[in-house]
């Protein structure tokens, strides 16, 4: 598959583009609003073509798909424009600014016959697949999940993740991972009680925490933040044991990841070969395009994660529980 990349975003240059070196896919074009920046990125990564506008890249007839790592508030616009050009879209998370936008974006791409996938790379790691399998097949009923993703952001007030106009905030940046992981084990909550804090006066939440309540009494605790040292994990508690994964989301491609679970009086630690999650993500996307399959992280899945984020924000704003449809 031949990809075009919409922008020279950090995640594109340091993660996605290098990951494709180990696949059958290629980045053949990159665009920026600054033509010199696009040209420099193309030279650095051996990309054949560069463009000084996103519109120009979408007119490139040598593309099969685009990777969209633009700021959150621009995901929908440029995904729609790519779909209008007949290009499949692998879009960074979160897919939209809220659940409604994600649903509408999925419908838009369906109508134009293009595949849309949200780029939740951790979901394609074999360890994640195994964690889901262990909980489903080897452990009992899930009663509780705890998940957190946080890191200490530097003193950079112009960081796009602190911009309300660009749909920033810790929930959209890293909290979405904690919520997405929780959904793999408990599905969709009925009610959410959330709190948020803007520690930097930026206009977005730099810290967030929520309790998710489920039919049957199960609960989950999710949290995110820009104000504390890096933490990323999920822990699943069941009627007969537990499963825990640390360094859960930004997994190194040179370190062997592990998961640990306990059941029936025994504790098991499993170790996995290092993988490049971004390469596996690209392979899944390309396979779905070639075979006409729906991606694991499609627009419906994206909307479900965003619905929880929407509910956390609503609960925090109203100081009352928020109910999900």
C-alpha positions in Angstrom: 0.0 0.0 0.0 1.3 3.5 -0.9 0.6 6.1 1.8 0.6 9.8 1.8 1.1 11.5 5.2 -0.9 14.6 6.1 1.6 16.8 8.0 5.1 16.4 9.5 3.7 15.7 13.0 6.1 14.2 15.5 4.3 10.9 15.7 4.5 10.6 11.9 8.2 11.3 11.7 9.3 9.3 14.8 6.8 6.4 14.8 4.6 5.8 11.7 7.0 6.5 8.9 9.9 4.5 10.3 7.6 1.6 11.1 6.7 1.2 7.5 10.3 0.3 6.7 9.7 -3.1 8.1 6.5 -3.7 6.1 5.4 -4.2 2.5 4.0 -0.6 2.5 5.6 2.7 1.6 5.2 6.3 2.3 5.5 7.9 -1.1 4.4 11.5 -0.3 4.2 13.9 2.6 2.6 17.3 3.0 2.9 20.3 5.2 1.5 23.8 5.1 5.2 24.8 5.0 6.7 23.4 1.8 10.2 23.6 3.1 9.3 21.6 6.1 7.7 18.9 4.0 10.7 18.8 1.7 13.0 18.4 4.7 11.0 15.6 6.1 10.9 13.9 2.7 14.7 14.1 2.4 15.2 12.8 6.0 13.0 9.8 5.4 13.6 9.0 1.8 10.1 9.9 0.7 9.9 10.5 -3.1 7.4 13.5 -3.1 6.6 16.4 -0.9 3.9 19.0 -1.0 3.4 22.5 0.5 -0.3 21.9 1.1 -2.6 19.0 2.1 -4.8 19.7 -0.9 -1.9 19.0 -3.3 -1.1 15.7 -1.6 -4.7 14.5 -2.0 -4.4 15.1 -5.8 -1.4 12.7 -6.0 -2.7 9.8 -8.1 0.0 7.5 -6.8 -1.6 7.1 -3.4 -3.8 4.3 -2.0 -4.4 5.8 1.4 -3.4 8.6 3.8 -2.2 8.6 7.3 -3.8 11.6 9.2 -1.9 12.7 12.3 -3.2 16.3 12.3 -4.4 18.0 15.5 -7.6 16.4 16.8 -9.8 19.3 15.7 -8.7 18.7 12.0 -9.1 14.9 11.9 -12.7 15.1 10.5 -12.1 17.7 7.8 -9.1 16.1 6.3 -10.4 12.6 6.6 -13.5 13.7 4.7 -11.4 15.4 2.0 -9.3 12.3 1.6 -12.4 10.2 1.3 -13.7 12.6 -1.4 -10.5 11.9 -3.3 -11.2 8.1 -3.0 -8.4 7.5 -0.5 -8.6 5.1 2.4 -7.8 6.8 5.8 -5.8 5.7 8.8 -6.5 8.5 11.2 -4.8 9.1 14.6 -6.9 8.8 17.7 -9.2 10.3 18.7 -11.1 10.1 15.4 -13.2 13.1 16.1 -13.8 15.9 18.7 -16.8 13.9 20.1 -18.8 10.8 19.6 -21.2 12.3 17.1 -18.4 13.5 14.9 -16.8 10.1 14.9 -20.1 8.4 13.9 -20.7 10.9 11.2 -17.2 10.4 9.9 -17.7 6.7 9.7 -20.9 7.1 7.7 -19.2 9.6 5.4 -16.5 7.2 4.5 -18.9 4.3 4.1 -20.9 6.3 1.6 -17.8 6.9 -0.4 -16.6 3.3 -0.3 -13.3 3.9 1.6 -12.0 2.2 4.7 -11.6 4.3 7.8 -9.5 3.1 10.8 -8.6 4.8 14.0 -4.9 4.4 14.8 -4.9 2.8 18.2 -1.6 1.0 17.7 -1.5 -0.8 21.1 -4.6 -2.8 20.1 -2.6 -4.6 17.4 0.1 -5.8 19.8 0.0 -9.6 20.3 0.2 -8.9 24.1 -3.0 -7.0 23.9 -4.6 -9.8 21.9 -3.4 -12.3 24.5 -4.7 -10.2 27.4 -8.2 -10.1 26.0 -8.0 -13.9 25.3 -6.8 -14.6 28.9 -9.7 -12.6 30.4 -12.3 -14.1 28.1 -11.1 -17.7 28.2 -9.1 -18.3 31.4 -10.6 -16.0 34.0 -14.0 -15.6 35.5 -16.5 -12.7 35.4 -14.9 -9.3 35.3 -15.9 -7.2 38.3 -13.4 -4.3 38.1 -10.9 -2.6 35.8 -8.4 0.1 36.6 -6.5 1.9 33.9 -4.3 5.0 33.7 -2.1 6.8 31.3 -0.3 9.9 32.4 3.0 11.7 31.9 4.6 14.9 32.9 4.3 17.5 30.1 7.0 20.1 29.9 6.4 23.8 30.4 5.3 24.4 26.8 2.2 26.6 26.7 2.0 26.4 22.9 1.7 22.6 22.9 -1.3 21.7 20.7 -2.4 19.3 23.4 -3.1 22.3 25.6 -5.3 24.0 23.0 -9.0 24.0 23.4 -9.4 25.2 19.8 -7.6 22.0 18.7 -9.6 19.7 21.0 -6.7 19.1 23.4 -6.7 17.8 26.9 -5.4 14.8 28.7 -8.5 12.7 28.0 -8.2 13.2 24.2 -4.4 12.6 24.2 -3.8 9.7 26.7 -7.0 9.1 28.6 -8.5 7.6 25.5 -6.1 4.7 25.8 -7.2 4.0 29.4 -10.8 4.1 28.3 -10.3 2.0 25.2 -8.5 -0.7 27.2 -11.2 -0.7 29.8 -13.8 -1.2 27.0 -12.0 -4.3 25.8 -12.9 -6.1 29.1 -16.1 -4.5 30.2 -17.8 -3.1 27.1 -19.8 0.1 27.4 -20.8 1.6 30.7 -24.2 2.8 31.7 -23.2 5.7 33.9 -20.1 7.8 34.4 -19.0 10.0 37.3 -16.1 12.2 36.3 -13.8 14.9 37.6 -11.4 17.1 35.7 -8.8 19.7 36.6 -7.1 22.4 34.5 -3.8 22.7 36.5 -2.3 25.1 33.9 -5.2 27.4 33.2 -5.0 26.3 29.6 -8.7 25.8 28.9 -8.5 22.0 28.8 -8.3 19.4 31.4 -4.7 18.5 32.3 -5.9 15.8 34.8 -9.0 13.7 34.7 -10.5 10.7 36.6 -13.7 8.8 36.4 -15.7 5.9 37.7 -17.5 3.9 35.0 -20.6 1.9 36.2 -21.9 -1.1 34.4 -25.0 -3.2 34.3 -24.7 -5.9 36.9 -22.6 -3.8 39.3 -19.1 -4.0 37.7 -17.1 -0.8 37.8 -14.0 0.7 36.3 -11.7 3.5 37.3 -9.9 5.4 34.5 -7.6 8.4 34.8 -5.2 10.5 32.7 -2.9 13.5 33.2 -0.1 15.7 32.1 1.1 16.5 35.6 2.7 13.4 37.0 5.5 11.0 35.9 4.7 8.5 33.2 2.4 5.7 34.2 0.5 3.4 31.8 -1.2 0.3 32.9 -4.4 -1.7 33.1 -5.5 -4.2 35.7 -8.6 -6.5 35.4 -10.1 -8.0 38.5 -12.3 -11.1 38.1 -14.3 -13.4 40.4 -11.4 -15.8 40.5 -8.3 -13.9 39.7 -6.7 -10.9 38.0 -4.6 -9.7 35.0 -2.2 -6.8 34.9 -0.3 -5.2 32.1 2.3 -2.4 32.7 3.9 -0.2 30.1 0.6 -1.0 28.4 0.4 1.4 25.5 3.7 2.9 24.3 5.4 -0.5 24.1 9.1 -0.5 23.0 10.0 -2.4 19.9 13.2 -3.6 21.5 12.0 -4.6 24.9 10.2 -7.9 25.6 6.7 -6.9 26.9 5.0 -9.0 29.6 1.6 -9.6 31.1 0.8 -11.3 34.5 -2.3 -13.0 35.6 -3.4 -15.1 38.6 -6.1 -17.7 38.8 -6.8 -20.8 40.9 -3.9 -20.1 43.2 -1.2 -19.8 40.5 0.4 -16.7 39.0 1.6 -16.7 35.4 3.8 -14.2 33.7 4.0 -14.4 29.9 6.7 -12.7 27.8 6.4 -11.6 24.2 8.7 -10.9 21.4 9.3 -7.1 20.8 7.2 -5.8 17.9 6.6 -2.5 16.2 3.0 -1.8 17.0 2.7 0.8 14.2 3.8 -1.7 11.6 1.2 -4.2 12.8 -1.4 -1.4 12.8 -0.5 -0.6 9.1 -0.7 -4.3 8.2 -4.1 -4.6 9.7 -5.3 -1.5 7.9 -4.0 -2.7 4.5 -5.5 -6.2 5.0 -8.9 -4.7 5.8 -8.7 -2.5 2.6 -7.6 -5.5 0.5 -10.2 -7.9 1.9 -13.1 -5.4 2.4 -13.1 -6.1 6.2 -14.1 -3.8 9.0 -11.1 -2.8 11.1 -11.0 -3.7 14.8 -10.7 0.1 15.6 -13.3 1.4 13.2 -15.5 4.5 13.5 -18.1 2.7 15.7 -15.4 1.7 18.1 -14.0 5.3 18.1 -17.4 6.7 18.8 -17.8 4.4 21.8 -14.6 5.6 23.4 -15.4 9.2 22.7 -18.9 8.7 24.2 -17.2 7.9 27.5 -14.9 11.0 27.2 -18.0 13.1 26.4 -19.7 11.7 29.5 -16.7 12.4 31.8 -16.6 16.0 30.6 -20.4 16.3 31.1 -20.2 14.8 34.6 -17.3 17.1 35.6 -19.1 20.2 34.3 -22.4 19.4 36.0 -21.0 17.8 39.1 -23.5 15.0 38.5 -23.4 11.5 37.0 -23.8 11.3 33.2 -25.8 8.5 31.6 -24.7 6.9 28.3 -27.3 5.8 25.7 
